[in-house]
């Protein structure tokens, strides 16, 4: 049948690693609440991004 939603109507989140918005994908339909990162690359780099946080001079 036809599409239920247009691409502009899909939910979005901001990736905590690269700070870019990413949109819902069909493969995430059952786990969208648990998705945090836009890509596998950002998921792997999550520890690198958190190392720079909270460190003083």
Gaussian input, Z-matrix of N, CA and C with variables (Angstrom, degrees):
# hf/3-21g

backbone

0 1
 N
 C     1     B1
 C     2     B2     1     A1
 N     3     B3     2     A2     1     D1
 C     4     B4     3     A3     2     D2
 C     5     B5     4     A4     3     D3
 N     6     B6     5     A5     4     D4
 C     7     B7     6     A6     5     D5
 C     8     B8     7     A7     6     D6
 N     9     B9     8     A8     7     D7
 C    10    B10     9     A9     8     D8
 C    11    B11    10    A10     9     D9
 N    12    B12    11    A11    10    D10
 C    13    B13    12    A12    11    D11
 C    14    B14    13    A13    12    D12
 N    15    B15    14    A14    13    D13
 C    16    B16    15    A15    14    D14
 C    17    B17    16    A16    15    D15
 N    18    B18    17    A17    16    D16
 C    19    B19    18    A18    17    D17
 C    20    B20    19    A19    18    D18
 N    21    B21    20    A20    19    D19
 C    22    B22    21    A21    20    D20
 C    23    B23    22    A22    21    D21
 N    24    B24    23    A23    22    D22
 C    25    B25    24    A24    23    D23
 C    26    B26    25    A25    24    D24
 N    27    B27    26    A26    25    D25
 C    28    B28    27    A27    26    D26
 C    29    B29    28    A28    27    D27
 N    30    B30    29    A29    28    D28
 C    31    B31    30    A30    29    D29
 C    32    B32    31    A31    30    D30
 N    33    B33    32    A32    31    D31
 C    34    B34    33    A33    32    D32
 C    35    B35    34    A34    33    D33
 N    36    B36    35    A35    34    D34
 C    37    B37    36    A36    35    D35
 C    38    B38    37    A37    36    D36
 N    39    B39    38    A38    37    D37
 C    40    B40    39    A39    38    D38
 C    41    B41    40    A40    39    D39
 N    42    B42    41    A41    40    D40
 C    43    B43    42    A42    41    D41
 C    44    B44    43    A43    42    D42
 N    45    B45    44    A44    43    D43
 C    46    B46    45    A45    44    D44
 C    47    B47    46    A46    45    D45
 N    48    B48    47    A47    46    D46
 C    49    B49    48    A48    47    D47
 C    50    B50    49    A49    48    D48
 N    51    B51    50    A50    49    D49
 C    52    B52    51    A51    50    D50
 C    53    B53    52    A52    51    D51
 N    54    B54    53    A53    52    D52
 C    55    B55    54    A54    53    D53
 C    56    B56    55    A55    54    D54
 N    57    B57    56    A56    55    D55
 C    58    B58    57    A57    56    D56
 C    59    B59    58    A58    57    D57
 N    60    B60    59    A59    58    D58
 C    61    B61    60    A60    59    D59
 C    62    B62    61    A61    60    D60
 N    63    B63    62    A62    61    D61
 C    64    B64    63    A63    62    D62
 C    65    B65    64    A64    63    D63
 N    66    B66    65    A65    64    D64
 C    67    B67    66    A66    65    D65
 C    68    B68    67    A67    66    D66
 N    69    B69    68    A68    67    D67
 C    70    B70    69    A69    68    D68
 C    71    B71    70    A70    69    D69
 N    72    B72    71    A71    70    D70
 C    73    B73    72    A72    71    D71
 C    74    B74    73    A73    72    D72
 N    75    B75    74    A74    73    D73
 C    76    B76    75    A75    74    D74
 C    77    B77    76    A76    75    D75
 N    78    B78    77    A77    76    D76
 C    79    B79    78    A78    77    D77
 C    80    B80    79    A79    78    D78
 N    81    B81    80    A80    79    D79
 C    82    B82    81    A81    80    D80
 C    83    B83    82    A82    81    D81
 N    84    B84    83    A83    82    D82
 C    85    B85    84    A84    83    D83
 C    86    B86    85    A85    84    D84
 N    87    B87    86    A86    85    D85
 C    88    B88    87    A87    86    D86
 C    89    B89    88    A88    87    D87
 N    90    B90    89    A89    88    D88
 C    91    B91    90    A90    89    D89
 C    92    B92    91    A91    90    D90
 N    93    B93    92    A92    91    D91
 C    94    B94    93    A93    92    D92
 C    95    B95    94    A94    93    D93
 N    96    B96    95    A95    94    D94
 C    97    B97    96    A96    95    D95
 C    98    B98    97    A97    96    D96
 N    99    B99    98    A98    97    D97
 C   100   B100    99    A99    98    D98
 C   101   B101   100   A100    99    D99
 N   102   B102   101   A101   100   D100
 C   103   B103   102   A102   101   D101
 C   104   B104   103   A103   102   D102
 N   105   B105   104   A104   103   D103
 C   106   B106   105   A105   104   D104
 C   107   B107   106   A106   105   D105
 N   108   B108   107   A107   106   D106
 C   109   B109   108   A108   107   D107
 C   110   B110   109   A109   108   D108
 N   111   B111   110   A110   109   D109
 C   112   B112   111   A111   110   D110
 C   113   B113   112   A112   111   D111
 N   114   B114   113   A113   112   D112
 C   115   B115   114   A114   113   D113
 C   116   B116   115   A115   114   D114
 N   117   B117   116   A116   115   D115
 C   118   B118   117   A117   116   D116
 C   119   B119   118   A118   117   D117
 N   120   B120   119   A119   118   D118
 C   121   B121   120   A120   119   D119
 C   122   B122   121   A121   120   D120
 N   123   B123   122   A122   121   D121
 C   124   B124   123   A123   122   D122
 C   125   B125   124   A124   123   D123
 N   126   B126   125   A125   124   D124
 C   127   B127   126   A126   125   D125
 C   128   B128   127   A127   126   D126
 N   129   B129   128   A128   127   D127
 C   130   B130   129   A129   128   D128
 C   131   B131   130   A130   129   D129
 N   132   B132   131   A131   130   D130
 C   133   B133   132   A132   131   D131
 C   134   B134   133   A133   132   D132
 N   135   B135   134   A134   133   D133
 C   136   B136   135   A135   134   D134
 C   137   B137   136   A136   135   D135
 N   138   B138   137   A137   136   D136
 C   139   B139   138   A138   137   D137
 C   140   B140   139   A139   138   D138
 N   141   B141   140   A140   139   D139
 C   142   B142   141   A141   140   D140
 C   143   B143   142   A142   141   D141
 N   144   B144   143   A143   142   D142
 C   145   B145   144   A144   143   D143
 C   146   B146   145   A145   144   D144
 N   147   B147   146   A146   145   D145
 C   148   B148   147   A147   146   D146
 C   149   B149   148   A148   147   D147
 N   150   B150   149   A149   148   D148
 C   151   B151   150   A150   149   D149
 C   152   B152   151   A151   150   D150
 N   153   B153   152   A152   151   D151
 C   154   B154   153   A153   152   D152
 C   155   B155   154   A154   153   D153
 N   156   B156   155   A155   154   D154
 C   157   B157   156   A156   155   D155
 C   158   B158   157   A157   156   D156
 N   159   B159   158   A158   157   D157
 C   160   B160   159   A159   158   D158
 C   161   B161   160   A160   159   D159
 N   162   B162   161   A161   160   D160
 C   163   B163   162   A162   161   D161
 C   164   B164   163   A163   162   D162
 N   165   B165   164   A164   163   D163
 C   166   B166   165   A165   164   D164
 C   167   B167   166   A166   165   D165
 N   168   B168   167   A167   166   D166
 C   169   B169   168   A168   167   D167
 C   170   B170   169   A169   168   D168

   B1=1.4522
   B2=1.5309
   B3=1.3435
   B4=1.4552
   B5=1.5086
   B6=1.2945
   B7=1.4642
   B8=1.5180
   B9=1.3184
   B10=1.4576
   B11=1.5183
   B12=1.3413
   B13=1.4596
   B14=1.5201
   B15=1.3231
   B16=1.4564
   B17=1.5245
   B18=1.3215
   B19=1.4605
   B20=1.5219
   B21=1.3149
   B22=1.4692
   B23=1.5260
   B24=1.3281
   B25=1.4630
   B26=1.5311
   B27=1.3370
   B28=1.4620
   B29=1.5293
   B30=1.3320
   B31=1.4645
   B32=1.5249
   B33=1.3238
   B34=1.4548
   B35=1.5245
   B36=1.3207
   B37=1.4645
   B38=1.5151
   B39=1.3299
   B40=1.4562
   B41=1.5284
   B42=1.3133
   B43=1.4632
   B44=1.5305
   B45=1.3385
   B46=1.4640
   B47=1.5291
   B48=1.3218
   B49=1.4647
   B50=1.5240
   B51=1.3218
   B52=1.4641
   B53=1.5306
   B54=1.3334
   B55=1.4657
   B56=1.5255
   B57=1.3205
   B58=1.4620
   B59=1.5168
   B60=1.3268
   B61=1.4697
   B62=1.5284
   B63=1.3237
   B64=1.4661
   B65=1.5098
   B66=1.3201
   B67=1.4580
   B68=1.5218
   B69=1.2971
   B70=1.4599
   B71=1.5198
   B72=1.3230
   B73=1.4671
   B74=1.5162
   B75=1.3093
   B76=1.4592
   B77=1.5259
   B78=1.3426
   B79=1.4642
   B80=1.5248
   B81=1.3429
   B82=1.4660
   B83=1.5325
   B84=1.3195
   B85=1.4680
   B86=1.5186
   B87=1.3302
   B88=1.4642
   B89=1.5237
   B90=1.3415
   B91=1.4636
   B92=1.5350
   B93=1.3222
   B94=1.4626
   B95=1.5321
   B96=1.3336
   B97=1.4615
   B98=1.5242
   B99=1.3323
   B100=1.4594
   B101=1.5283
   B102=1.3255
   B103=1.4661
   B104=1.5267
   B105=1.3415
   B106=1.4592
   B107=1.5175
   B108=1.3203
   B109=1.4553
   B110=1.5204
   B111=1.3293
   B112=1.4601
   B113=1.5146
   B114=1.3332
   B115=1.4615
   B116=1.5171
   B117=1.3066
   B118=1.4646
   B119=1.5286
   B120=1.3129
   B121=1.4637
   B122=1.5256
   B123=1.3150
   B124=1.4653
   B125=1.5301
   B126=1.3113
   B127=1.4631
   B128=1.5298
   B129=1.3447
   B130=1.4567
   B131=1.5250
   B132=1.3269
   B133=1.4633
   B134=1.5274
   B135=1.3193
   B136=1.4626
   B137=1.5191
   B138=1.3374
   B139=1.4621
   B140=1.5298
   B141=1.3206
   B142=1.4622
   B143=1.5215
   B144=1.3152
   B145=1.4564
   B146=1.5209
   B147=1.3240
   B148=1.4598
   B149=1.5211
   B150=1.3407
   B151=1.4646
   B152=1.5264
   B153=1.3143
   B154=1.4564
   B155=1.5171
   B156=1.3141
   B157=1.4599
   B158=1.5139
   B159=1.3268
   B160=1.4508
   B161=1.5067
   B162=1.3252
   B163=1.4541
   B164=1.5182
   B165=1.3071
   B166=1.4675
   B167=1.4958
   B168=1.3356
   B169=1.4700
   B170=1.4976
   A1=109.25
   A2=115.67
   A3=120.06
   A4=113.02
   A5=114.25
   A6=119.85
   A7=110.20
   A8=115.44
   A9=120.44
   A10=110.62
   A11=116.96
   A12=122.21
   A13=110.16
   A14=115.34
   A15=118.26
   A16=107.74
   A17=117.60
   A18=120.92
   A19=111.94
   A20=117.68
   A21=120.67
   A22=112.06
   A23=118.38
   A24=121.72
   A25=113.13
   A26=117.88
   A27=120.69
   A28=110.60
   A29=117.45
   A30=120.13
   A31=111.31
   A32=116.07
   A33=121.20
   A34=110.81
   A35=115.84
   A36=123.83
   A37=107.67
   A38=116.90
   A39=122.39
   A40=108.10
   A41=116.25
   A42=121.33
   A43=109.09
   A44=118.85
   A45=121.13
   A46=113.85
   A47=118.25
   A48=121.47
   A49=111.10
   A50=117.47
   A51=120.88
   A52=113.36
   A53=116.55
   A54=122.60
   A55=113.18
   A56=117.46
   A57=121.49
   A58=109.69
   A59=116.87
   A60=119.09
   A61=110.89
   A62=115.71
   A63=120.76
   A64=108.35
   A65=115.70
   A66=120.82
   A67=111.77
   A68=114.21
   A69=124.22
   A70=109.76
   A71=116.08
   A72=122.55
   A73=108.87
   A74=115.74
   A75=120.51
   A76=112.11
   A77=117.53
   A78=119.55
   A79=112.23
   A80=117.27
   A81=121.62
   A82=112.27
   A83=118.72
   A84=120.45
   A85=113.23
   A86=118.72
   A87=121.28
   A88=113.14
   A89=117.70
   A90=119.45
   A91=112.65
   A92=118.88
   A93=122.08
   A94=112.58
   A95=117.74
   A96=120.65
   A97=111.12
   A98=117.54
   A99=122.03
   A100=113.36
   A101=117.66
   A102=120.81
   A103=109.18
   A104=116.37
   A105=121.14
   A106=112.36
   A107=117.06
   A108=121.80
   A109=111.07
   A110=116.41
   A111=120.98
   A112=112.78
   A113=116.60
   A114=119.67
   A115=110.63
   A116=115.22
   A117=121.11
   A118=110.06
   A119=116.60
   A120=120.64
   A121=110.86
   A122=117.72
   A123=120.99
   A124=111.05
   A125=117.71
   A126=119.98
   A127=110.01
   A128=116.72
   A129=120.67
   A130=112.38
   A131=116.69
   A132=121.08
   A133=112.33
   A134=118.98
   A135=121.11
   A136=113.17
   A137=117.71
   A138=120.14
   A139=110.96
   A140=117.26
   A141=120.62
   A142=110.78
   A143=116.73
   A144=120.88
   A145=111.39
   A146=116.95
   A147=119.94
   A148=112.41
   A149=118.81
   A150=121.64
   A151=111.20
   A152=116.80
   A153=120.68
   A154=113.82
   A155=117.87
   A156=121.57
   A157=111.31
   A158=116.29
   A159=121.12
   A160=115.48
   A161=118.04
   A162=118.73
   A163=109.61
   A164=116.47
   A165=121.01
   A166=111.19
   A167=116.06
   A168=120.58
   A169=112.22
   D1=-165.80
   D2=-178.92
   D3=-81.34
   D4=170.88
   D5=178.51
   D6=-71.51
   D7=142.05
   D8=179.40
   D9=-80.95
   D10=-39.73
   D11=-178.54
   D12=-129.29
   D13=152.80
   D14=171.16
   D15=-87.92
   D16=162.90
   D17=-177.12
   D18=-59.02
   D19=-35.25
   D20=-178.35
   D21=-69.83
   D22=-15.80
   D23=-179.85
   D24=-92.52
   D25=-5.01
   D26=-178.23
   D27=-73.35
   D28=147.04
   D29=179.19
   D30=-68.23
   D31=152.13
   D32=178.76
   D33=-128.65
   D34=160.27
   D35=174.17
   D36=-138.07
   D37=164.64
   D38=175.55
   D39=-106.08
   D40=128.82
   D41=179.26
   D42=-72.47
   D43=127.71
   D44=-178.77
   D45=-70.09
   D46=-15.30
   D47=-179.02
   D48=-89.33
   D49=-54.54
   D50=-175.64
   D51=-99.27
   D52=-7.42
   D53=178.36
   D54=62.44
   D55=25.13
   D56=177.70
   D57=-104.19
   D58=147.82
   D59=176.15
   D60=-75.21
   D61=146.30
   D62=173.10
   D63=-137.72
   D64=151.64
   D65=-174.25
   D66=-106.21
   D67=160.79
   D68=178.55
   D69=-56.39
   D70=141.93
   D71=174.74
   D72=-124.89
   D73=151.80
   D74=-178.27
   D75=-57.47
   D76=-36.94
   D77=-179.25
   D78=-65.88
   D79=-16.73
   D80=178.43
   D81=-97.99
   D82=9.97
   D83=-173.00
   D84=-60.55
   D85=-30.23
   D86=-178.78
   D87=-93.21
   D88=-9.53
   D89=-175.40
   D90=-137.48
   D91=25.24
   D92=-176.23
   D93=-56.70
   D94=-35.08
   D95=179.95
   D96=-65.05
   D97=-28.22
   D98=-177.42
   D99=-90.11
   D100=-12.85
   D101=-178.02
   D102=-73.53
   D103=126.76
   D104=-178.90
   D105=-118.34
   D106=-30.16
   D107=-172.09
   D108=-114.55
   D109=147.59
   D110=-176.23
   D111=-75.38
   D112=-22.89
   D113=-175.47
   D114=-153.30
   D115=168.80
   D116=175.92
   D117=-64.79
   D118=-35.57
   D119=178.77
   D120=-61.47
   D121=-46.06
   D122=178.61
   D123=-67.19
   D124=-35.65
   D125=178.18
   D126=-62.75
   D127=-41.14
   D128=179.13
   D129=-69.58
   D130=-29.36
   D131=-177.31
   D132=-91.29
   D133=5.80
   D134=-176.12
   D135=-59.27
   D136=-37.30
   D137=-179.23
   D138=-70.36
   D139=-33.79
   D140=177.39
   D141=-64.94
   D142=-38.85
   D143=-179.10
   D144=-68.84
   D145=-35.06
   D146=-178.06
   D147=-79.82
   D148=-17.73
   D149=178.88
   D150=-63.74
   D151=-35.85
   D152=-177.67
   D153=-77.37
   D154=-12.49
   D155=-178.18
   D156=-85.58
   D157=138.09
   D158=172.35
   D159=77.61
   D160=7.38
   D161=177.92
   D162=-97.50
   D163=131.15
   D164=179.88
   D165=-92.09
   D166=171.56
   D167=179.05
   D168=-78.67

